[in-house]
Amino acid sequence: MAYLDAGVTARVQEGGLTLRQVNGGAWRYPGADQVAPPPLGTVAFDGNEITFEISGLDPARHYALGFSWWDYDRNGRVQSVLLIGGEPVQRVSALPATPLPAYEQSRQSPGIGTIPIAPSVVSKGKLRVAFQRRAASNAVVSELWVAERSPDAAGSPAATLTGGDVLQPPARTVPTVDLTPPAEGTRVLLVTGIDYPGHPWRETAPALKAILDQDPRFKTLIVEDPNALASPKLQDWDVVILHFMDWEVPGPGPEARENLRRFVAGGKGLMLTHFACGAWDGNEWPEFVRLAGRVWDPKLRGHDPHGTFRVEIADPAHPITRGLEPFDTLDELYTCLTGETPIHVVAKARSKVDGLDYPMAFVLNYGEGRVFHTVLGHDARAYAAPGVGELMRRGCAWASGVSQ
């Protein structure tokens, strides 16, 4: 419902909630962006206790707190987490003293924690969260987010921790996913299932499908495993939509990559949305920049602060944007793309940070195939603007080769 990149953003309002850092500074681990996405290398820190305030919590709903932390520089950090609130005010131990995963010593990945929020520690919709130093020179936290839990999970008070595994490629497997296409219509395969935690793919994938379903020609299937791209049945589809990035694991392997490349080069359609520009990051697949046109560069500024901006039509004569009016959207204005592949920009937006125009949607040809790439789509609200839906439908139609 709300996400805050600690060390970069001190306050954010999303999903009716406000996340605010009350105390602590900001730091970036030099070199961490070569190992993991930048938000894990940027941290809020304090010598004793980093505190955040969450407000706007609805007493009729059930919440969980998520966070990431990392002892990247081998500082020997041990930390605990407190939830502070309620009437009278309580300081509840949500996570006891816990060593953070260390990278420079043991090459461990960051840790991801989830803590159910008990209603008893919430007062007037507010709660404070404290990350306390128990060992080493300071306390750190990389990210903070709040998710809504289903009512049947409300009775589970235990915190959970994942991550900390040694960073190494996992075994490759081809999933047993049924990719049998529909008998008629334009067959669209929406591939999702893994992303950066700030991108709720379980919400955005259905939102995108709902947008496409407004065009009766599209028959869309959501597949929640990017490795499904290795399936021989991929060739039976008309358009593949990439709606994932390789969060903390390598992207789909050689079989999937070559299968997708042949799919597009042979005359089929490809569509990419939002952080799919990082589906194979770190030059893991050099051909990806030629297929996608532009890719995520972690060395560049990621995006403007989340908020409303206007998408302008860069080419009013193109079939995708012909007759489409400029529109406002609530999203992330990406400024992080790089690449030299020739592209044709059809929609753009001007950054409020540096005053430059950046592509929001562009097209290219790859072999006999067509590629439509848009960086819009941070969360479900980003798909709410009618102009976004129209752009997505038209882009998918153009990529598939059907008429507008």
N, C-alpha and C positions, 0 to 999 in steps of 0.2 A: 504493500500500500504506500510505503514511503521509503526512500533510500537516500543515504547521505555518504558521500565519499569523504571520509575524515582526512584531514590534512590538506584538503583542497577547498571544501565547502564547509562553512560553519553553521549554516542554517538552510533548511529546505522545507517547503510546503508541498505535500503531495497527498492525494487520496484522502483529503480532509484532515490530515495529521500535520503536525509541525515537529521536526527534529532539529534540535538546537544544541550546539556545543557550549557548555557553560564555562568550562575552564580547560586550559591546556593549550599548547602551541602546535605548530605544524612542522613537519619534517619530511624529506624525501630521501630514501635509501639510495645512494649512488650505485648504479648498476643493476638495481632490482628489476628495472623494466626490460632487461635482456633475458630475464628468467620467467617472469609472469606479467600479466597485464598491469599497467601503471597504478591503478587504484590500490593494489596490494603493496606497492612500494612507497606510497604516500601515507603518512600516518599522523594522527593526533597523538601528542605525548604530554606527559607531565611527570615531575619528579616523584609524585606520590599518588595522585588520583585524577584521572580524566573523568569529567562528569558531563553527561548529556541530559537534556530534558525532552520528554515526549509529551505533547499536548494534543488535545482533540480526540482522545480515546472515548469511544462510545460504550457505555456500560452494558448495552445489549449485545455487544459483539465480543468475540474471543480473539486474543492476539498472541503473537509470539515475537520475541526479539531475536533478530539474527545479527551476527557480527563476524568479521574476519580479523585475524591477528597473525603476526609473523615475527619471529626473532631473527630477522634476516642477517643482521651483522654480528651474530654470535655473542650477544651481550649476556646471555644466561638468564633471560627474563622468566620470572614466575609471576603470575597474576591471578587475581580473583575478581569476581563480578558481584556487585550488590545492586539490588533493586530498592529504591528509597521512595516511600510515599505511604498513602493511606491516612486514615484518621483513627487514632493518633498516628503520627508518622512512625513508620517502621523502617529498619535497615535490614533487609532480608538477604541472606547469603544465597545467591542464585547459582554460583559456581565456586567451589573451593579453590585454594591455591593450586595452580596448574602450570606446568612448564610449557612455554610456547615452542612450536616447531622451529628448529634452527636450520638456516640454510648454509651459511658459510662453514659450518662445522660438519653437518651431516647431509646436506643437500635436500632437506625436507621441504615439502610444499607448505603453503600457508594452512592454518587451521580455520575451520568454519564452525561457528557455534550457533545453537538454537536454544532459546530459553523461553518456555511458556510464561506468560504474564498473568499472575493470579489477580483477580479483581480486588482482593484485599489490600494490594499495594497501590491502587489507583484512587486518587481523590480529585474530584471535579475534573475528570478527564486528563489528569496530569500524572506523570511518573518521572523519576530521575533514575539514571543508570550510571553506576560508578565502576570504572575499571581501575583496580588498585594494584600498586606495585607491591610484590612480596619478596622479590629478589632482583638484583641488578640495579642499574642506575636510574631507570625510569619505567613508566608504564606506557604501552603503545596500543593503538587499535587502528585498523586500516579502513574498515567500513562498518556502517550500522544501518539496519533496515528493520521495518516492522511489517509483518505479514498477518493476514487474518486466518485464523484456524477454524475448522468446521466445529460445530457445537459438540459432536460426538467425541472430539479430541480434547475437550475442555478439562476433563478430569485427569489429564496426564501432566504432572508437575515437573517431571525430570528434565534437566538440561541435557543436551547431546552435543558431542564434539566429533567432527570428522576432519579429514586432511592430515597433514603431517607425514604423509607417505614420502618415501624417497622419490625424487623426480626422475622417472625413467619411463620409456614408452611401454604402454601396456600391451598385452597380447592382442593381435588382430583377429577378429572373428567376423564372419558375414552373418548378420542376423537373419532369423527365420521370420521375415515379415512378408505378409501376403500382399504383393504388389499387383495383383490381378486388376487390370483397369476396367472401368465401366464400359458397357457395350456401345455407348453412343455419347456424343457431345465432345467438347474439347477437354481432354483429360489432363488435369493439373495435379501434380504431386508436390505437396507442401512439406518440406523436410525440416524438422526442428528437433528439439529434445535436449539441447545443451546450450548454455549461454552464460554470460557474465551475470552474477546474482542480481544486479540492478535492472536486468531486462527480464521481466516475467513472461517467458515464452508460453507458459500454460494459459495465459490470458491473451497474449497478442496473436498467437497462432489461430485460435478460434475467431478472434476479431477480424483477422485478415480473411479467413475462410468465409465469414459472414458477408464481408464486403464483396468478395468475388461471387458469392452465390446470388447476388442481386442481378448478375448477368446469367440468364438461363442457359447459355451455351456452356458455361463452365461446370465441370463435374470434378470437385476437389476432394482429395484424400489427404489427411494429415498423418504423417509418419513420424513417430517420436524417437527416431534413431538415425543419425546422419550416416552410419555405416550401411544403411539400406541402399545407398547409392551404388554399392557393389553388385546389386542384384541384376541378373540377366534380364529380368522383366522391365528394367528401367526404360529400355528402348520402346516399350509398348505405350509410353506416355507421350503427351504433346509438349508439355511445359514442366520444368522442374523449378520450384521456388526454394532458394536457400534462405533459411530463417534460423540460423544457428551460428555460433562461433566456437572455436575449440578451447573452451574454458578448462584450464589446468590439465588437459590431456591433448595428445596429438590429434590433428584432424583425421578424417577418414583416410585409410591407407591407400597404397598404390592401385589396388584393384578398383576401389571406388573412384579414385581420381581419374584413372584412364577411362573408366566406364562413362563418367560424366563428360569428359573431354570429347569422346567419340559421339556421345549423345548430341551435344551442341554442334560440333563440327559437321555432323551428318545432316543437319538441317532442322533440328528441334529447337525449342525455345528455352531460355534461362532467365529467371528473375531473381534479383537479390534485394533484400530489405534490411535496413538499419545495420546492425553489427555483423551481418553476413560478410561485410568487407574484411572481417577478421576471421573468416571460416578456416583458413589455413594461414596462420600468422607466422612471423619470424622467418619468412622465406622458406617455410616448410615445403611448399610446392611452388617453385618459380613460375610455372605456367599459369598459376592462378591470376596473376596481375594482368595477363593477356586475355584471360577468359572473363574476368570481372571488370576490366577497364581501369579501375582504381581500387586500392586496398588500404587497409588501416596501417598507419605508421605511428607506433607508440612514442616516437621522438617528437611528434608534432603536438600542438595543443589539441586536446580531444574535441571539445565543443564549447559553444557559448553556454552560460548557465541555463538550466532548463527553464523554459518559459515560452511565451507567445511570440511568434515572428511571422512575417509575411513571406509566402512563397510566390515568386514572380515567374511568369512564363518567359523562358529564354528564347524559344522558337515557336511562335504562334502558328507557323505553317506546317509543323510536323503532325503526322496523323494522331499521335498521342495527345498533343496539346492544342490541336486546332479547335478553336471555339471555347477553350477552357479559360476561365477568368482567374486572375490572381486570388489567393485565398490565405487566410490566417490559420495557423495550427499551433497547438501546445505540444512542444517536442524539444528535442535536442538538435541544435543547428551544428552539424558536424563540420569540423575544420581539419580533420585528421587524415584525409585521403592523399595518397601519393601514387605515382605511376606515370609512364610515358606512352601507354597504349592510346592510339587515336580514339577519341570518344566524341559524341555529339550531345551537348548539354541541352535539355529541353525545359528544365526548371531550375531555378536558382534562388538563393536567399542572401541577404546582406547581414553580415555579422555586426552585432551591436558592440562587440569588443574591439575589433580592429578596422571596421568599416569596409571590409573587402567582401566581394561576392564569392559564394561557394556553391558548387553544384549540389542540388537536392535530388535531381533525377537526370540520367543520361542513358544513351543507347550506343550500341556498337554491334558490329557483325563479327562472328567468330566462325571461320570456315563458311559453311552454308547456313549456319544458325544465327539467330537473333538473340541479343542480350539486352534486357532492361534492368537497370540498377538504380534503386532509390535508397537514400540513407534515412528516410523518414520511418517512424514506427517505434519510438522508444517504449511506449506502454499502450494499454488499451485506449486511453484517452487520446493518444496521438492519431488513432484511426477514426475519431469521432467527427472530424471536420469533413463536410461533404466533398470538398475539393480533394482531400486526401484519398477518399474512396474512389472518386472518379479517376484520379491519376493512376491508382493501383489497377483498376479494372482495365483502363485503356492500355497501360503498360503491359499487362499480362496478355491482352488480346493481340497487341502488336508483336510481342515475342512469339506467340503461338502461330502468327500468320493469318489469323482470321480477320475479317473486316471489322471496322469500328462500328 
